C-alpha cells in the first residue's frame, strides 16, 4: 500500500496512522541514503533517564532528557561511523 503525504510550509508531514502503529514509537530518526529518506523508530529514552534520577544531586527532567538524547545521538553517530 502506497502512502502519500504533503509537506507543509513548516516542513511538517503527518505520518499515516497505519505506519505510526507499525513504528511503535513516537520518536523517529531520518537518514538519507542515495536520495531516499529512511524513517526509523527510536526506542524510548525513558530507560536512559533512570540513571540520572538516582544521583544525589537532582537535576530537572528537562536536563535529564537532554543528556539522554545526547547519549543516544552520540551512540548512533559512532555506530554510523563504524559502518563506513
C-alpha positions in Angstrom: 0.0 0.0 0.0 1.4 3.3 -1.1 1.0 6.2 1.4 1.4 9.8 0.2 1.6 12.9 2.4 2.1 16.6 1.7 4.9 18.6 3.3 3.6 21.8 4.9 5.3 25.2 4.6 6.8 24.4 8.0 8.3 21.2 6.8 5.9 19.0 8.6 4.4 15.7 7.5 1.7 13.7 9.1 2.7 10.0 9.2 -0.3 7.9 8.3 -1.9 6.0 11.2 -1.1 2.5 9.9 2.6 3.4 9.6 2.7 5.0 13.1 1.2 1.8 14.5 3.9 -0.3 12.9 6.6 2.0 14.2 5.5 1.5 17.8 7.3 4.7 18.8 6.5 8.4 18.8 10.1 9.3 18.2 11.8 8.7 14.8 15.1 9.4 13.1 15.7 10.2 9.5 18.5 9.0 7.3 19.2 9.9 3.7 20.7 7.1 1.6 21.2 7.6 -2.1 18.4 10.2 -2.4 16.0 8.1 -0.3 14.7 9.1 3.1 14.7 6.3 5.6 12.4 6.7 8.6 13.4 4.6 11.7 11.7 4.3 15.0 13.8 5.3 18.1 13.3 3.3 21.2 12.1 5.3 24.2 14.8 7.1 26.1 12.9 6.7 29.3 15.3 3.9 30.4 18.2 6.2 29.9 16.7 8.8 32.3 16.7 6.3 35.2 20.5 6.7 35.9 20.1 10.4 36.4 17.2 10.0 38.9 19.4 8.0 41.3 22.1 10.7 41.7 22.2 12.6 45.0 22.3 15.8 43.1 18.9 16.1 41.5 18.5 17.5 38.0 15.4 18.6 36.2 13.5 16.2 33.9 14.4 18.5 31.0 18.1 18.3 31.8 18.0 14.5 32.2 16.1 14.2 28.9 18.6 16.3 27.1 21.5 14.3 28.4 19.8 11.1 27.5 19.1 12.3 23.9 22.7 13.5 23.6 23.9 10.0 24.5 21.5 8.3 22.1 22.7 10.7 19.3 26.3 10.1 20.1 25.9 6.3 20.1 24.1 6.5 16.7 26.9 8.6 15.2 29.5 6.2 16.5 27.6 3.2 15.0 27.2 5.0 11.6 30.9 5.8 11.6 31.8 2.2 12.3 29.7 1.0 9.4 31.6 3.3 7.0 
